[in-house]
Amino acid sequence: MDDLEKAILISFDESGTLDSGLKSQAVTFCQQVKENPSICSICIEKLCFCELFQVQFWCLQTLHEVIKVKYGSMSLEEKSFIRKSVFSMACFEGFDDKCTVRVLESPAFIKNKLAQVFVTLIYFEYPLIWSSVFLDFLPHLSKGAVVIDMFCRVLNALDDELISLDYPRTQEEVAVAGRVKDAMRLQGIAQIVRAWYEVVSTYKNSDPELCTSVLDCTRRYISWIDIGLIVNEVFLPLLFELILVNGSPEQLRGAAAGCVLAVVSKRMDPQAKLSLLKNLQISRVFGLISEDNDSEFVSSIATMLTGYAVEVLDCSKRLVSEDAKVVSIELLDEVLPTVFYVIQNCEVDATFSIVQFLSGYVSNMKTLSQLRDQQLFHISRILEVILTQIRYDPTFRNNLDVLDKIGLEEEDRMLEFRKDLFVLLRNVGRVAPEITQSFIRNSLAIAVASSSDRNVEDVEAALSLLYALGESMSDGAMRAGTGLLGELVTELLSTRFPCHANRLVALVYLETIARYMKFVQENTQYIPLVLAAFLDERGIHHPNIHVSRRASYLFMRVVKLQKSNLVPFIEMILQSLQDVVARFTSMNVGSKELAGSEDGTHIFEAIGLLIGMEDVPLEKQSDYLSSLLTPLCQQVETSLMNAKVLSPEESPAKIANIQQIIMAINALSKGFSERLVTASRPAIGLMFKQTLDVLVQILVIFPKVEPLRSKVMSFIHRMVDTLGASVFPFLPKAMEQLLAESEPKEMVGFLLLLNQLICKFNTLVWDILEEVFPVIAGRVFGAIQRVAGSIPETNTEEFRELQELQKTLYTFLHVITTHDLSSVFLSPKSRDYLNPMMQMLLHASCHHKDILVRKAGVQIFTRLIKDWCTGPYGEEKVHGFQSFIMDAFATNCCLYSVLDKSFEFGDANTLLLFGEIVMAQKVMYEKFGNDFLAHLISKSFPSAHCPQDLAEQYCQKLQGGDIKALRSFYQSLIESLRVQQNGSIVFR
């Protein structure tokens, strides 16, 4: 063993016992040897004499690398030497008489590496230099299995490395692959196919493993060789003989089926393809499907038949002649029963492609005016297939019911798996609605009567079909109960399923009822059945918490849709929900039970929608509302009185309890309109005012508990919409408490509340704003400046909160100015903040990275100019404002910021900003007159090196009435100035 062999062994060592330094030295030594000009000779010599597999692999790998990289610079002698050596090794010959080692006697991974080297030579030399490579190889196949196997490996490697389109290829590789295929078609492929046939005929009994390799190789090439080489009176019968012979190894039979699949999948003229498919007489293999459903051979037959069916369907779509249509229909009718059997009984990977095929088959039916009896029968079979496939495995029943980790994974898997099947169902429902509805009705009846060990899965699957069918139905069809739909919904509502305690069954049952509520809306006689389903143990009172919560949400949706029809049932509904409501009014609700669950509040929203209608008599409405609000408010008041004596252990539970009550009251109030509580029934409004008064106290007792603050804030938002202007007396106290905390997150919420008030009440909130604006400005402006001055890389939670506050503040200022409230900025209390605000707005209008914020800034300035500047000859409302606008805003924002190349005219939002900037200049001219024009001509444009004639043209456009022309001219002016600029404008 020489040094190179030792180094190779050390570098390949994976035992972990060798010193890492030694291994590193070995790798370096091997790398140095690779740089030797005679490396190819060294490698070939080692392959002739060394039996160590690591050395053989290293030498072949090195040869492969060297040929790929250095082939162009090799001498003709070296190329010839490598070619002869590699060919001799592949043909089981020694390169010379001294060779003692045969590479073909080595393990498979060595032979595969040799095949890779061989293919690299083909890449560079075939057909221009080594045109006879395949013909040279074929005579050596007579040496037996070892050379035949190597020949297959070379052809497989050629497909993997160059021809196959399953891998991404460079443009050069695609060109070489085309050259190789063209040359093989002209010379070699016919002889290769003949060799494949002879090998399989000769060895099919004595060496089926070798024949399997040959057929796997054949399959790869069928897609691009002349189909006549395979589809003839010799080769094709051999393939079917192998498939049909009982007792032959499954792998060999499966490989033959793979070749037939390649034949039927080959791209060709549709008429020729249809003739080919007909002549295959594929029905002779149908019986093989029932041999052993789980075997690999049956899987390959199933895949072959699916591929055949797909191709027949494709031909029927592409051919227009009646004769061709008849043939394709006959072939489909022949193969479909077997396809149905495959998907229902065989464990195959072809399931997804079969579903795709069936979807294509059904879609094809949409073009037919009338379906034949045989097609209607196929539709029924397709529905059976769907039902079988969507059924859960009973093995997971308990996991799915308690929804543990395994159950959750299975539910997610089935959710994804069912998507395509439900798409198929909806397509079937459109093509054959009567058959689909009849099938679902029968499935439900059979499921209910089925044995208990299958009952759960059968019922869930049948209900899921009915639910999915609803997605394809129009509102009109659903309301009318088209076809058997009325009967189906009636059966759904009146049937008591014995497995209703199961989570999956209960959920899909309720979802299905909710889906078909438009039918019930037109057929109100079913309302009692709907209410019973939601209010008894099948729905809101179901023992499974997941079901009861979902039922609460769905019930709320039902009430929204049906509330006018539910007035006679309000008393009964409220009685049924007493225990559910009591859970919220109990002082013993643990925080653990409440954690993360707002679903329970859907019940209160449903109740609010019911009792908030004007159809309910005032006296009853007052009683209903009082019976709900009074205990909830009492509970809050009790908690607030006891807050100071709460232990640390009790406090979280009580806070969670109060939080849940606020959410319940908030949800309840959604059913009451502003008109009802303020105009028609003020007594109801009084109850909500009293409730608001109680809940505002929470901010006093728990000023720093953020979840409570946010929930109270949310309720105030709700009361602004519900109580209208009568909410005003409660706002000062609420504002005072909400302003007590100045953290960015809390301030964002407060500003959003003010925005709502301004948008709803406009100038009525002037007094409130006069009080709060100085406080907001004092706290927020300084924080905002910190954001503006921070480096872009800053990305802490605090920084993100400040950014959010900044954006909300600009929106707040925008809302103030656009609702005739800009005079608030000029009040004595706010006057000190005017200059900082102007500077902040100017900076935002010029530099903010969010274009929409910049646009808002420009709009604010435009509105302030309109409000504070009376006209060219009027007095200034705000001393120095006009000078600031012309010197700072008009120049920095309207000119310099637009000149910056970061201002992209190709961006839609930037164009909107540009439009606002042009509009601002138009307003400045209207308000400042010739003073503004003089400023542009003498100061702004000269500072930007703008030619005098262009500046004067722009001023003329500004004085005109065509805003579109002004905008267009200003854009061209800016773009021309950018071209002229030598250096960037320094922003003032």
N, C-alpha and C positions, 0 to 999 in steps of 0.2 A: 504494500500500500504506500503510494507516494504522498508527498506533501499536499497536493491538490485534493486527492481523495480524502485525506484526513481532515483537511479544512472544510470540505463539503459536509462530511459527516458531523463535524462539530457545529457547523452553522445550522444544520437541520435538527440538531438535538432539542427535544422538547421535555426531557426528563427533569430539568431544573437542577440537576446535580453539578453541572459544569459551571466553572467560574465565568461570570459575565464578561470579564475582561478578555478571557481566552476566546469566548464566542465572538466578541467584537473583532478581535485580531483575525479570526478565521474568515469572517464576512469580508473584512478589508482585503485579505489575501485573495479571496475568490474574485473580488471586484477588480483587483490588479491583474489577475490572469485574464479576465475578460478583455482587458485593453491590449493584450498581446495580438499583434497582426496575424499570427497563425492560429487564432483561437478556434476557427472552424475545424482545422485539421486536428487540433488537440481533442476537441469534443468527439469527433468521429472516431478517432483512435480509441478513446475511452469506451465508446459504445460498442466497439468490436471486441474489447477484452475484459471490461469490468462488469461483474455480476451484481454490484451493489446498486439497489434500486434508487437510492438517494443520488448517487453519482449519475446514473442514467437520466434521471429526471432533470438534474441540474444542467447536464450537457444538452439535452433536447430543448430546455427552456432558453439556454444561452444561444443555441443555434437559431431558434425562433426570433429572439430579440435582434441578433446580429443581421439576419436576412432582412428583417423588416426595416432596420435603420440604415444598413450599409450596402444593400444589394446593388444600388446604382453605381457605387464606387468599386465594386469587386471586379477582378480580372475575369476574362472568359474562362481561363483554366480553373479558377477557384469556383466559379459558378457551375462548371461542368462536373468538377469533383464532388461538390455538395449534392448536385442533382443525382448523380450515379449512386452515391453513398446512401442517400435517403431512400431512393427507389429500391435499392438492393435490400435495405433493412425492411421496407414495407412488404417486399415480395418473399421474405423468409430466406434470403440468401446472404452469405457473407460478402463483404466488399472485396475481400481477396481470400486466398487460401489460408491465410494465417488467422482469420477471424474465428474466435472460439465461442463467442456469445451471440445469441439470436434475440433481438429486442422483442420479437413477437412471442417469446416464451415468458415475457415479463408480465406483471399485473396490468389490469385494464387501464389504470391511470397513466402508465408509461406509454401504452399503445395509443391512447387518446392524444397524448402530447406529441407523439410521432406523427399522428394524423394532422395535427395542427401545423407542424413544420411542413408537411407535404403540401397542405393547402396554401401555405404562404408562398411556396414555389409556384403553384398553379396561378396565384394572384399575379405574380410578376411575369410568368413565362408562357402562359396558355392564352391564346393558341399560337402567338407569333413565333415563339422560340421552341416550345415543347408541344407541338400540335398533336402528337400521338400518345400523350400521357395515358389516356384511358384505354386506348387500343393496346398499348404496351403492357398495361396491367392485366387485362382480361385473360391472356393465356396462362398466367400464373395461378388463376383460380382453380385450376386442375390439381394443384398441390393439396387442396382439401380445406377443411373448416377454418384452419388458422389464418390462411390468406384471404378466404372469403370474408371472414369476420373483419380483417384489417381493411379490406376494400369498402365494406359498409361503413367502417369508422371514418375513412377518408371522405366518403360521400356525405356522411352526416356532418362532419366538420366543415365541409364546403358549404353546406346549407346553413349551418349555424354562423360561420364566420363571414359569409359573403352574400348568399342568395336570399335567405329568409327575410321577409319583411316584418317579422315579429320583433326585430331589434332596430334601434335607430341607426341609420347609415349616413355617412358623409356623401357629398355629391360624387366624389371620385369613386367611392365604393359602389355606389349605384351604377355608375358608368361601367366599371369593371365587371360587376355582376351581369349586366346586360350583354357585355362582350362574351363572357364565359357561356351564358345560356345560349346565345346565338350560335356559337361555335359548336357546342354540344349537340344542338338540334341538327346541325349540318353533318356532324361526324361524331359518332360515339354513342349517343343516347339510345339508338335502336339496338345496338349491340349490347349495351348495358342492360336494357330491359329484357333482351333475350337471355342474358346470363342470369338475371334474377329469376326468370321463369324456370330455367333449367335447374338452378340450385334448389328452388322450392320443390320442384317435381322430384328431384333426386333424393333430397334429404328430409322430406316431410314426415317420413316414418322413423328414420334412423336418428335424426338430429333436429327435432322440432324447435329447439331453442335457437339454433342457427337460422332456421327458416323464419322465425319470429323477427329476428334482427333484420333479415333481408326485407321482409314485408314492411317493417317500420321505416326502413330506408326508402322503399318504393313509395310509400304514402307521401313522404316529403316532396317527391318530385312530380307527382301526378298533376299538381296544380298548373305546371307550366310546360310540360312536354305534350307531344301530340297524343290526344286522347285515344286515337286509333291503336296506339301501341299497347294499351291496356284493355280497351273495350273491343274485343275481337273474339273469335271462336275458340281461342286457345287460353288466353290469360284469365278472362273474366270467369269462364266455367271453373277454372282452377280455384279462384277465390271463393266462389260459392260452394265448391266441393269441400274446401277446408272449413268454411263456416258451418256447413250442414252435417259434417261427419261427427257422429256421437263418439265419444271416447278420446278424441284428439285433445291435446292440452289446451286449456282455456286461453292461455296467452297467444297461441298460434291462431286460434279461431278469432280472438279479439283483434289481432293484427290484420287478419284478412278483412274483417268488418271495417277496420279503420281505412283500408284501401278503397273499399266500396264507398264509404262516406266521402273520401277525397274525390272519387269519380263523380258522385252526384252533386258535390259542392263546386265542381269546376265551372268557372265562368265561360259561358258560350251563348250562342244565339238561342233565344227561348224556344223556337220551334224545334231546333235540333236537340235541345235539352229535354223537351217533353217527349220526343221520340225515344231518346236514351232511357229516360225514366220508365217509360211504358215497357220497353224491351227488357228491362232488368228483371221483370217478374218478381218484384220484391215480396210478394205475398208468401213465397216459399219459406221465408225466415220468420214469419209471424209466430209460428208455434214455439220458437226457441225462447220467447220471452218468459214463458211459464216454467222453464227448467229449474232455475234457482234464483229467486228474486234478488238475492243479495250478492250474487257473484259478479266479478269484474267483467266476465264475458257478457252476461245479460246487460250490464251497464253499457258496454260498447255497442251491443245490438240496439239498445234503447236510443243511444245517441245517434246511431246510424239512421234509424227509422225517423227520428225527429228531424234530422237533416234532410232526409228524403221528403218528408211532408212539407218542410219549409220551402224546398225547391219547387215542388209541385204547385204550391200556393203562389209562389213568385211567378211561375210560368202563366198561371191562370190570370194574374193581374196584368202581365205584359202582352199577352196575346189577345187579339180581338176577334179572330175568326170563330164562328160557331162550332166548327168541328173541334178546334183546339180547346174551347171552353168545355165541350162535352167530355173530351178525354181527361182533362184536368179534374173535372168534377168526379168522374168515375174513379180516378186514382186516389183522390182525397177521400171519397166514401169508403174506398177499400182500406186505406191505412189508418183512418181516424179511430176506429174501435181499438186498435192496438196502441195507439198513442194515449188514449184514455186509460187503458189498462196499465201502461207504463207509469203514468204520473200517479195513479192511485195505489199501485202495488209494489213498485220497484224503488229501491234506494239508489237513486242515480243523481249525478251532478247536472243532468240535463234539465232538471225541473224548471229552472228560470227560462231557458230557451224555449221550452214547451209552452210556458205561459205566454211568452212573447208571440209564439206561433199561433196560439189560440186567439190572442188579441187581434192578430192580423187576419185570421180566418173570419172572426166576427165582424171586424171592420169592413171586410170585403162584402159581407152580406148587406151592409147599409145601402149599397148601390142597386140591390135587387128590389123589384117591385113586389114580388111575392116569394115566400120561402117554400121550397119543396118539403114533402113529408120527411125525407131523409135528413134534410138540413134542420128541420124542427127537432128531429130525434137527436141529432148531434148537439143542438142547443141544450137539450135536457141533460145530456152526458156532460157537457161543459159545466153546467150548474152543479152536477154531482161532484165533478173534479174540484170545483171551488170550495164546496162544503167540506170535502175530505181534507183539503189542504189547509184550510183556516182553523181546523179543529185543534185545540190544545192537546198535548200529551197528558193523559191522566196521571202519569208518574209525578208531574209537578203540581198536582192539585193543591196539596197542603201548602207548598211553598208560595204559590200564587195567592192563596187565600189570606195567609198572614203577611204576605209580601216581604219575605226575607230577601237576603242578597241573591239567592238562586232564583227566587220567584221574580224579582225585579229584572234580572238579566233575561229570563225567559220571556217576560212580558215585553221588554224592549225589542228582543229578537223577533217575536211574533208581530209586533207592531210594524216593523220594517218589512218583514216577509209578506205580510198581508197587503201591502200597498198596491202591488201590481195585480194581485188577485181581485181586489176590490175595483180597480180600474176596469178589469175584464168583466166583472159582474155588472157594473154600470153600463158598459157597452152592450152586454147581452140584454139588459133591461130596456135599452132604447130600441134594439132590433126586435125583440120578442117580449113585450111587456106582460102579456097575459100568461105566457109559459113561465116567466120569471116569478111573477107574483103567486101563481099556483104552486110552483115548486117550493117557495118559501113557506107558504101556508101548510103544505104537506110536511115539510121539514120540521116545522114547529110542533105539529100534531104528533109526529113520530118521536120527536125529542122528548116531549112531555110523557109519552107512554113508555119510553125506553127504560132499561134496567138502571138501578141506582148507581152501578159502577161506571156507567157511561153517561148518565143523565146530565151531569154538570157540563161536560164538554159539548154534548149534543145541543143542549138548550142555548149555551153561550154562542155556539157557532151559528145556529139558526137565527137568533136575535141579531147577531152581528150582520148577517146577510140583509135582514130587514132594515137595519140602521143604515148600512152602506147604500142600499137601494134608494133611500130618501135623498141622497146627494144628487142623484141624476134626475129628480123629478122637479118640474116647474111648480111655481106657487099655485097656478091655476089647476094643474092636475091634482096636486095634493089637497087643495080645498074641496075639489069636486069628488075626491075619492075615486078617481078613474079606475076602471077595471075592478079587480078584486081588492083594491086598496082599502075601501071602507070595511070590508069583511076582515081584512088583515088587522087593521087598527082595533076593530071591535074585539077580535080574539085576543089581541095583545093586552088590552085593558081588562078583559074579563077572566083571563086565564091566571090561575094561581099555580106557579111553578113550584114543585116540591123542593127544588134546590135553591130557593130564593135567598137562603142564608149565605150562600157562597158570594164572595166579594165580586168576582168577575160577572156573574149572572146578574146580580143586583145592579151593578153599575151600567151594564149595557142595556138592561131593561129600562132604567130611568132615562138614559140618554136617548133611547129609541122613542119613548113617549114624548120627550121634549122635542125631538126632531119632527114628529107628526102633529104638533099642536095646531098648525094651520087647518088641518082637517077637523080637529075638535072645535076650533073657532067657528066653523060653519055648521057644526053638528053638536050644539050645546048640550044635548041629552047625555053626552058622555062625560061632562064635567065632573059629576060625582065620582065616577070611576077614576078619573085622573087625580082628583084630590085624595081619594083613598090610597092610591098607589104612593103618592108623595108623603102623606101624613102618617101612614101606619108603619109597621115594622119593615116594610119593603123599601122605605125611603128615609125620611128624617129620623125615624125611630129605629133604624137598622142597628143591630149590635156592633157592626164594624164601623169604626170612626171615619175611615176613608169614604165609606158609602154615605154615611149620614151627612158629612160635610159637603160632599158633591151633590147630594139630594137637596140640601139647603140652597146651594147656588142655582141649581136647575129649577127649583120651585120658584125662586125669585124671578127667573126668566119667564116662566110660565105665567106668573102673576102680571108681569109687565105686558105680556101679550093679551091676556084674557081678563084684565081687572074689571072691565065694565060688565062682564058676564058673571063675576064672582061676588057681586054685592049681596045676593041672597044667602051666600055661604060664609060671610065674614064671621058671624057668631061661632059657627061650627069650627072654622079654621083656627080662630083664636083659642078656643077651648082645647083643641088638639095640640096647640103649641105652648100651652101653659107651662108644662114641665121644662121645655127647652128655654123659654124666657126666664124661668125661675133659676136656671143655672147661672144666668148673668146677674141676677139680683141676690144671689147667695153670697154671704160674707165669707164663705169657706172655700171659695174657688182658689185652688193652688196655682202658683205661677207656672209650674211645670205643665199643667194641663192646658194652660193658655198660650204657652210659648209658641210663637210663630204662627198662630192660628187666627186669621181674621175671617175665616170662612163662616164662622158662627154668626157674624154680623149680617150675612145675607138674609137670615130669617127676619131680622129687624127691618131690613130694607123692604122685604116682601110685605111685612105687616104695615109699614109706612105707606107703601103704594096702595094697599087695600083700604086703610082707614083714612087716607088723605084725600079721597075722592069727594067731590061735592055731592055725589049721589047718596053719601052716608048722612043721615040726619045729624044736625048740629049736636043735639044732646048726646046721642050715641057716640059721635065722633069725640066729643069732650071726655066722655067716660072712658072710651078706649084709650085715648092718648094719656089721660091722667093716670090710668091704671098701670101704664108702662113708665111714664116719666117720673111719677112721684117716688116709687120705690128705688129707682135708679139714682135719682138726685139725693134721696135720703141716705143711700149707701155712701155716696160721695161725701156728703156733709159729715157723716159719722167718721169716715176715714180721715177727713181733714181735721176734725176735732181731736182725734186720737194720734195724729201724726207725730206730735212731739214725744209721746211716750212709747213709740214703736221701738222694739229691739232691732238690732242689725239683721237678725234672722227673719223677722216678720216684715221688714220694710220692702224687700223686693216683691214679695207676694202681694202686698197691699197696693204697691205702685202698679203692678201688672193688672190687678183687679180694676183699679181706677181707669187705667188705659183701655181695658176692654169695654168698660161702661161708656166711656167717651165715644169709642168706635160704634157701639150699639146705638147710642142716641143720634150720632151723626148719620148712620145708615137709616134710622127711622125717619129722620127729617127730610130725606130725599123724596118722600112721597107727597110732600106738602108744597103747593105752589105759592109764590109771593102774593098773587091776587087773593087766594083763599085766606091766608093768615093776616093780611093787612086790610083788605077791603070787605070781603063778604063775611068773614068770620074772625074778627079781631080777638075774640076770646081764645082762639087756638094760638094766635100770635103771642098773646100774653103768656101762655104756658111755655113757649119757646124762649121768651125773654127771661122768664124766671129761671129757666134751665141754664141759659147763657150766663146769668148772674152768678149761679152756683159754680159753673165750670171755670169762670174767670178767677174764682178764689183759688183754684189749683195753682195758678201762676204765682200767687202770693205765698202759699204754703210750701210749694215745691219749685222754687225759682230756677234751680240748676239741674232739674231732671229733664234731660233733652227729649226722651220719648213722650213725656207728658206735655211738654211745651209744644211739640210738633202736632200732637193730637188735638190740643186745645186750639192751636192756630188753624188747623184744618176745619174744626167746628165753627170758628169765627168766619172763615171763608164761606162755609155753608150758610151761616146765618145772614151774611151780607146778601146772598142771593135770595134767601127765604123771607127775611124780615124787611128788606128794602131800607128805606130811610129811617125806619123806626129802630134800627140797630145803633144809631148815632149815640144815644145816651150811654151806651155800654162801652163805647170805643175808648174814651180817655183813660179809664182805669186799665183796660186791656193793653193799650199802647204803652202806658207807663210801665207795666210789668214786663211787657215784651222787650222794651228798650233797656230794661235793667241789665240784660245780658248783651254784651257787644262782640261776642265771637262771630267770625265771618259767616259760619253756617246759619246761626240764628238771625243775623242781619239780613241775609239773603231771603229767608222766609218772611221777615218783616217787610222788606221792600216789595215782595210779591203781593202781600196783603194790601199795601198802599196802592200798588198798581191797580188791583181789582177795585178798590174804593174809588179811585180817580176815574177809571173807565166807566164805572156804573153811575157815579153821582156828579162827575165833572166839577164845576166850581163850588158845589155845596161842601166840598171837603177843604175849602180854602183855610178855614180856621184851624182845622186839625193839622194841615200841612205847615201852617205858620208856626205851630208849636214844635212839631217833630223835625222839620227840615234842618234847623240849626244843630240839633242833637246828632242827627244822621251825618251831616257834613263834618261835624267835629270829630266823629269817630271814624268815618269811612275814608275821607279824603287822604289822611295820613297813611292809612293802610294801603290805599290804592297806589300812592306814590312809591311805596316799597316794591310793589309788583313791577311798576314801570321801570324802576332802576335796577331790578334783579338781572342777573346773567341768564341767558336762555336755557342753560343746562340745569338750572334749578328745577327740581321736580319733586319736592317734598309734598306731603299731604297738606301742610299748611299753605304752601305756595299755590297748590291747585285750588284750595278753598278761596284764597284771595283773588285768584283769577276769575273764579265763578262770581264772587262778590263784585268785582270790577265790571263784568259784563251786565250783571243785574242792575248795578248803579246807572250805567249808561241808558239802559232800557227805562229805568225809573225817571231819569231826567228827560228822556224823550217823551214819555207819557205825560209828564207835567207840562212840557212846552206845547204839546199837540192838543191839550185839553184846556187851553186858555188860562193856565195857572202860572205863567212865567212871572207874574208880579210877586209871587211868593219869594223869589230870589231877591227882590228889592225891599222886602220888609225890613224894619230896623234890626230885628234879631238875626236875619240871614245876611245882611249887607257885608259883614266881615268876610264871608266865605265866597263872595262874588268873584274876586280876582283869582284865588286858587282854583275855583271851578272853571273859569275861562281858560286858564293855562292848561288844566287837565284835559278839558275838551279839545283844545287846540292840538295838544300832543296826540290825543287819540285820533283826531281827524286826519292828522298827517302821517302817523307812524304805526298805529295799531296793526298787529299782524292779521287780525280778523277783519276782512273787508266790510262785513256787515256792521261791525262796530264803527268803523270809519264813516260808513254811510249814515248811520244814526247821528254821529257827531255833526256831520255837515247839515243834516236836516234840522238839528237843534239850533245851530247857528242861523240857518235861514229863517226859522220861525222867530228867533229872538230879534233878528233885524226887522222883521215885519212888525213885531210887537213894540219894540223900543225906539224905532226910528220913524217919525211921523211923516217925513217927506223931505225933499231937497231944501225947503226953506223953513221947515218947522223947528221947534226947539228940541234939544236932546232930552230924552227922559232919563238917560243914564250918562252922566258926564264921562267923556273919554271913550265911550263904547264905539262910536263911529271911527275914531282914529285907530282903535285896537283892531277893528274888523278890517279896515283897509291896509294897515301896516302889517298886521300879523296874519290874520285869516286869509285875506285875499291873496297875499303874496306867498306865504308858506304852504298853505293847504291847496288853494286853487291853482297855483302855478308850480312851485318847487316840487311838491309831493307827486304831481302828475308827470313832471319831467323825469323823475327817477325811473330807471329802467325796470325796477321791480313792479312798477305800475303796468300790468299786462292788459293791453286792450283786447287780447284774445280770450280773456276770462269773462264769463257772463256776469258774475257779481261785480267785477271791476268796472264793467261797462255801466252797470246800474249806478255805482258810486260816481262815475264820470258824469252821468246825466244829472245827478244831484249837484255836483260841483258847478256845472254849467248853469243850472237853475239858480244856484246861490248867487252867481255873478249877475244874472239877469235881475234878481231881486235887489242886489246892491246898486245897480244902475238906476232902478226905479226909485229907490229910497235916497240915494246920494247924488244922483244926477251927474252933472259935468265934473264935480269934484272927483268922482270915482274914475271917470274917463281920464282926467288929468293925471291921477295917481298911476293908472296903468301905463300911460304914455311916458311919464317922466321918471317913474321909479321902478315899478314891477318888471315890465318887459325889458328895459335896458339892463337891469341886474342879471337877467337871464340871457343877455347877448342877443336879444331878438331884434331883427332888422326893423327900422322905423316904419317902412311901408306895410309890413305884415301886421305890426301893432296897430296901425291906423285902420287897416282893413278889418281887423277883429273888432275894433271899437265901433266901426260902422255896422257890422253885423249885429253887435250887441244892442244897438239902437233900433234895429229892425224888429219885426214881429214874428219872424220865422225861427222858432226855437230849434227845429230840426236842422236847419241850415247852419245855425250858430254852432250847434254841437258838432256837426260834421267839419266845419271850418276849424274849430278849436282843436279837434283831434289831429287834423292834418298839420296845423301849426305846431303842436307839441311834437309830432313825429319829425317834422323838419328841423326843429330846434335840437332834438336829440342828436341828429346827424351832425349838426354844426358844432355841438358842444365839444370842447377840449378839456376834459376834467369834469368833475361832478359839482353840482350846486351845493353849497354849504347851507344847511337849514339854519334859519335864525331861531 
